[in-house]
Amino acid sequence: MTGDGPTIFVSQGTGTGRTELAAFDAALVDAGVGDFNLVRLSSVVPPGSRVVEVDRLDEHYGGHGDLLYCVYAEAHSVMPGHEAWAGIAWSLRDDGTGAGLFVEHEAPSREQLDLDLTLSIEDLSASRGNRYAPAGRRIVGVRCESLPVCSVVVAAYRREGWGGEGR
């Protein structure tokens, strides 16, 4: 039954800037979502959805300033030598409908991020009768050398223009 819901595009990016905000913006641009207004969703994947990993969201996906409904993880570091890791993992329900769950985390190390994503996926499945199985994950990290850094992973559900048109 998958395919009746949205195609959810998962991209990632990293960025550096003179401020944490500038680094966050650079990471969003790198992920292909820098010109959207992000509308953060909780982590439920609608039935019929497809999750597709892409290097970055296509520049023709929408217009400048459009709303982008998404789940995202962002991690920052401002201390030289420290790392910023962000990630999203997802699971699918065992009934073949394409319904699922996302979890998003940020951490100072890849190891901590992997552990947090695994534990959250397991706990969210357990609270729903263990009907969800891990289906994928996307992680990215960056090391602060001198200027602030940010890493992001974005799961883009749909975009909507201000006139209500969407895809």
Residue frames relative to the residue before (quaternion, step in Angstrom):
aa qw qx qy qz dx dy dz
M 1.0000 0.0000 0.0000 0.0000 0.00 0.00 0.00
T 0.4587 0.6850 -0.4644 0.3236 3.62 1.18 -0.07
G 0.6412 0.5332 -0.3959 0.3845 3.53 -1.16 0.64
D 0.6159 0.5596 -0.3511 0.4292 3.61 1.21 -0.28
G 0.6814 0.4638 -0.2687 0.4984 3.57 1.23 -0.44
P 0.7470 -0.3961 0.2783 0.4557 3.54 -1.26 -0.28
T 0.3724 -0.6164 0.6217 0.3079 3.50 -1.36 0.30
I 0.1694 -0.7953 0.5791 0.0584 3.55 -0.61 1.16
F 0.1981 -0.8011 0.5600 0.0733 3.54 -0.56 1.22
V 0.1480 -0.7881 0.5950 0.0546 3.57 -0.80 1.06
S 0.0477 0.7910 -0.6049 0.0782 3.56 -0.66 1.17
Q 0.2256 -0.7679 0.5861 0.1261 3.54 -1.30 0.23
G 0.0237 0.7997 -0.6000 0.0014 3.53 -1.27 0.38
T 0.1631 -0.7397 0.6391 0.1334 3.50 -1.34 0.32
G 0.0076 -0.8122 0.5832 -0.0134 3.53 -1.18 0.54
T 0.2180 -0.7314 0.6348 0.1209 3.49 -1.36 0.45
G 0.1081 0.7905 -0.5983 0.0736 3.57 -1.08 0.69
R 0.6333 -0.5455 0.3868 0.3896 3.54 -1.28 0.16
T 0.7428 0.1948 -0.1622 0.6197 3.59 1.33 -0.19
E 0.6532 -0.4946 0.3827 0.4268 3.59 -1.26 0.26
L 0.6368 0.5293 -0.3274 0.4552 3.58 1.01 -0.80
A 0.6600 0.4953 -0.3106 0.4718 3.59 0.93 -0.85
A 0.6346 0.5135 -0.3305 0.4737 3.60 1.04 -0.71
F 0.6237 0.5310 -0.3248 0.4728 3.60 1.04 -0.81
D 0.6571 0.5029 -0.3078 0.4696 3.59 0.91 -0.90
A 0.6534 0.5126 -0.3164 0.4584 3.60 0.92 -0.86
A 0.6458 0.5071 -0.3173 0.4745 3.59 1.04 -0.75
L 0.6352 0.5173 -0.3269 0.4713 3.61 1.02 -0.76
V 0.6309 0.5169 -0.3282 0.4765 3.59 0.99 -0.83
D 0.6517 0.5244 -0.3096 0.4521 3.58 0.94 -0.91
A 0.6919 0.4611 -0.2642 0.4887 3.60 1.09 -0.72
G 0.5276 -0.6581 0.3924 0.3668 3.60 1.29 -0.16
V 0.6589 0.5128 -0.3099 0.4548 3.60 1.22 0.27
G 0.3513 0.8021 -0.4358 0.2082 3.58 1.26 0.21
D 0.7394 0.4087 -0.2379 0.4793 3.60 1.09 -0.52
F 0.5656 0.5693 -0.3943 0.4478 3.58 1.26 0.40
N 0.3905 -0.6252 0.6068 0.2974 3.53 -1.36 0.30
L 0.2858 -0.7972 0.5115 0.1455 3.56 -0.41 1.25
V 0.1133 -0.7440 0.6568 0.0471 3.53 -1.00 0.96
R 0.2646 -0.8149 0.5012 0.1217 3.54 -0.27 1.32
L 0.1983 -0.7774 0.5922 0.0743 3.53 -0.91 1.04
S 0.5000 -0.5441 0.5372 0.4067 3.52 -1.31 0.17
S 0.6581 -0.6275 0.3217 0.2639 3.54 -1.23 0.19
V 0.4215 0.7035 -0.4774 0.3154 3.60 0.99 0.69
V 0.2675 -0.7548 0.5852 0.1274 3.55 -0.87 1.07
P 0.4058 -0.7364 0.4833 0.2438 3.63 -0.62 1.08
P 0.6059 -0.5395 0.4267 0.3997 3.60 -1.16 0.52
G 0.7871 0.3298 -0.2521 0.4562 3.54 -1.16 0.66
S 0.4976 0.6806 -0.4175 0.3391 3.59 1.25 -0.01
R 0.1972 -0.7108 0.6573 0.1545 3.49 -1.40 0.41
V 0.2048 -0.7521 0.6139 0.1245 3.58 -0.93 0.89
V 0.0297 -0.8106 0.5824 -0.0542 3.56 -0.63 1.21
E 0.2838 -0.7513 0.5724 0.1653 3.57 -0.80 1.01
V 0.0197 -0.7768 0.6289 -0.0242 3.55 -1.00 0.96
D 0.6000 -0.5551 0.4201 0.3942 3.58 -1.19 0.44
R 0.7511 -0.1403 0.1210 0.6337 3.54 1.02 -0.93
L 0.5788 -0.5739 0.4348 0.3829 3.55 -1.17 0.50
D 0.5472 -0.6419 0.4325 0.3185 3.58 -0.89 0.93
E 0.5169 -0.6744 0.4360 0.2966 3.59 -0.87 0.93
H 0.6842 0.4629 -0.2890 0.4837 3.60 1.20 -0.38
Y 0.3654 0.7584 -0.4713 0.2629 3.59 1.28 0.16
G 0.7981 -0.1304 0.1068 0.5785 3.58 1.06 -0.69
G 0.5941 -0.5985 0.4221 0.3326 3.53 -1.34 0.04
H 0.6815 -0.4821 0.3723 0.4057 3.52 -1.32 0.39
G 0.8240 0.2151 -0.1810 0.4919 3.58 -0.79 1.07
D 0.4287 0.6934 -0.4780 0.3270 3.60 1.23 -0.03
L 0.5091 -0.6008 0.5159 0.3373 3.55 -1.29 0.39
L 0.0834 -0.7746 0.6250 0.0486 3.58 -1.00 0.80
Y 0.2374 -0.7679 0.5844 0.1116 3.55 -0.51 1.25
C 0.1851 0.8145 -0.5130 0.1976 3.57 -0.51 1.16
V 0.3094 -0.6367 0.6605 0.2503 3.46 -1.48 0.19
Y 0.1141 0.8169 -0.5625 0.0566 3.60 -0.87 0.78
A 0.2431 -0.7112 0.6413 0.1543 3.47 -1.36 0.50
E 0.0195 -0.7882 0.6151 -0.0003 3.56 -1.02 0.82
A 0.0649 -0.7849 0.6161 0.0135 3.54 -1.01 0.85
H 0.1473 -0.7969 0.5844 0.0419 3.56 -1.05 0.87
S 0.0242 0.7556 -0.6532 -0.0413 3.52 -1.30 0.43
V 0.1311 -0.7930 0.5926 0.0532 3.54 -1.02 0.88
M 0.6368 0.5302 -0.3231 0.4571 3.58 1.28 -0.12
P 0.4799 -0.6761 0.4723 0.2991 3.60 -0.68 1.05
G 0.7778 0.3034 -0.2625 0.4839 3.53 -0.97 0.98
H 0.6413 0.5029 -0.3269 0.4785 3.59 1.23 -0.28
E 0.3281 -0.7515 0.5470 0.1684 3.54 -1.23 0.58
A 0.1998 -0.7426 0.6275 0.1223 3.54 -1.31 0.45
W 0.0260 -0.8109 0.5827 -0.0467 3.58 -0.52 1.23
A 0.0453 -0.7800 0.6242 -0.0033 3.57 -0.98 0.92
G 0.1068 0.8189 -0.5591 0.0737 3.56 -1.07 0.64
I 0.1760 -0.7306 0.6506 0.1095 3.46 -1.37 0.47
A 0.0695 -0.7528 0.6523 0.0545 3.54 -1.10 0.81
W 0.1137 -0.7996 0.5852 0.0727 3.55 -1.13 0.51
S 0.1782 -0.7495 0.6316 0.0871 3.49 -1.32 0.56
L 0.2527 -0.7488 0.5927 0.1555 3.54 -1.27 0.45
R 0.5269 -0.6265 0.4792 0.3167 3.53 -1.13 0.75
D 0.5386 -0.6820 0.4105 0.2762 3.58 -1.04 0.78
D 0.5865 0.6102 -0.3708 0.3823 3.63 1.21 0.11
G 0.5439 -0.6707 0.3753 0.3369 3.60 1.25 0.18
T 0.4843 0.6944 -0.4232 0.3228 3.62 1.24 0.13
G 0.4869 -0.6492 0.4491 0.3739 3.58 1.18 -0.41
A 0.4594 0.6564 -0.4621 0.3802 3.59 1.28 0.00
G 0.1141 0.8195 -0.5532 0.0965 3.55 -1.01 0.71
L 0.3928 -0.6854 0.5644 0.2395 3.49 -1.38 -0.28
F 0.2122 -0.7197 0.6432 0.1527 3.53 -1.24 0.61
V 0.0609 -0.7249 0.6772 0.1102 3.53 -1.32 0.40
E 0.1229 -0.7929 0.5951 0.0446 3.55 -1.04 0.80
H 0.0185 0.8001 -0.5966 0.0600 3.54 -0.97 0.92
E 0.1345 -0.7236 0.6637 0.1335 3.48 -1.41 0.25
A 0.0128 0.8046 -0.5905 0.0615 3.56 -1.11 0.73
P 0.5435 -0.6320 0.4432 0.3298 3.58 -1.25 0.35
S 0.7759 0.1912 -0.1418 0.5842 3.62 1.28 -0.01
R 0.6077 -0.5560 0.4213 0.3797 3.55 -1.22 0.49
E 0.6371 0.5482 -0.3276 0.4315 3.56 0.98 -0.86
Q 0.6690 0.4823 -0.3011 0.4787 3.59 0.91 -0.88
L 0.6396 0.5264 -0.3263 0.4554 3.59 0.99 -0.82
D 0.6507 0.5141 -0.3179 0.4596 3.60 0.87 -0.91
L 0.6616 0.5067 -0.3026 0.4627 3.58 0.93 -0.90
D 0.6700 0.5034 -0.3026 0.4541 3.60 0.86 -0.95
L 0.6520 0.5073 -0.3193 0.4643 3.60 0.93 -0.85
T 0.6628 0.5096 -0.3058 0.4555 3.59 0.91 -0.92
L 0.6874 0.4836 -0.2919 0.4565 3.59 0.82 -0.97
S 0.6604 0.5055 -0.3203 0.4536 3.60 0.94 -0.80
I 0.6336 0.5156 -0.3347 0.4698 3.60 0.94 -0.85
E 0.6652 0.5025 -0.3054 0.4602 3.59 0.91 -0.90
D 0.6906 0.4805 -0.2912 0.4554 3.61 0.87 -0.90
L 0.6477 0.5058 -0.3294 0.4650 3.61 0.97 -0.78
S 0.6346 0.5055 -0.3298 0.4828 3.58 1.05 -0.69
A 0.6541 0.5275 -0.3177 0.4393 3.58 0.91 -0.92
S 0.6815 0.4862 -0.2990 0.4580 3.59 0.96 -0.80
R 0.7110 0.3778 -0.2410 0.5419 3.59 1.31 -0.14
G 0.6784 -0.5319 0.2853 0.4189 3.59 1.08 0.69
N 0.5085 -0.6748 0.4036 0.3508 3.61 1.18 0.47
R 0.3828 0.7369 -0.4667 0.3043 3.57 1.00 0.87
Y 0.6618 0.4798 -0.2965 0.4938 3.60 1.27 0.11
A 0.1474 -0.7818 0.6020 0.0686 3.55 -1.02 0.86
P 0.5733 -0.5863 0.4318 0.3757 3.61 -1.03 0.71
A 0.1196 -0.8205 0.5582 0.0285 3.56 -0.95 0.94
G 0.8019 -0.1771 0.1089 0.5601 3.61 1.16 -0.29
R 0.0541 -0.7702 0.6322 0.0647 3.52 -1.36 0.14
R 0.1196 -0.7570 0.6398 0.0574 3.51 -1.27 0.61
I 0.0477 0.8053 -0.5872 0.0674 3.55 -0.74 1.05
V 0.0152 -0.7769 0.6294 0.0024 3.52 -1.25 0.55
G 0.0478 -0.8010 0.5966 0.0157 3.54 -1.10 0.69
V 0.1003 -0.7694 0.6289 0.0492 3.52 -1.30 0.46
R 0.3204 -0.7409 0.5655 0.1695 3.55 -1.13 0.73
C 0.3906 -0.7033 0.5472 0.2311 3.55 -0.95 0.92
E 0.1883 -0.7805 0.5890 0.0920 3.56 -0.79 1.06
S 0.7902 -0.1322 0.0926 0.5913 3.59 0.94 -0.90
L 0.7535 0.3226 -0.1791 0.5441 3.60 0.88 -0.95
P 0.6447 -0.5135 0.3844 0.4159 3.62 -1.19 0.40
V 0.1383 -0.7802 0.6076 0.0551 3.56 -1.15 0.76
C 0.0883 -0.7708 0.6287 0.0530 3.53 -1.32 0.40
S 0.0978 -0.7441 0.6548 0.0894 3.54 -1.21 0.61
V 0.0551 -0.7941 0.6052 0.0087 3.57 -1.09 0.79
V 0.0715 -0.7120 0.6918 0.0969 3.50 -1.35 0.48
V 0.0911 -0.8174 0.5685 -0.0195 3.55 -0.76 1.12
A 0.1407 -0.7449 0.6474 0.0782 3.56 -0.97 0.96
A 0.1410 -0.8317 0.5366 0.0218 3.56 -0.21 1.35
Y 0.2751 -0.7923 0.5310 0.1210 3.57 -0.54 1.25
R 0.7594 -0.2353 0.2033 0.5715 3.56 0.80 -1.01
R 0.2768 -0.7252 0.5987 0.1976 3.52 -1.24 0.42
E 0.1062 -0.7831 0.6110 0.0456 3.51 -1.21 0.58
G 0.3642 -0.7110 0.5576 0.2257 3.55 -0.92 0.91
W 0.6550 -0.5375 0.3609 0.3896 3.55 -1.22 0.32
G 0.6420 0.4987 -0.3327 0.4780 3.58 1.22 -0.24
G 0.6326 -0.5632 0.3183 0.4259 3.59 1.30 0.11
E 0.5433 0.6088 -0.4249 0.3920 3.61 1.18 -0.22
G 0.0315 0.8178 -0.5717 0.0576 3.55 -0.98 0.80
R 0.0467 -0.7651 0.6362 0.0879 3.49 -1.41 0.01
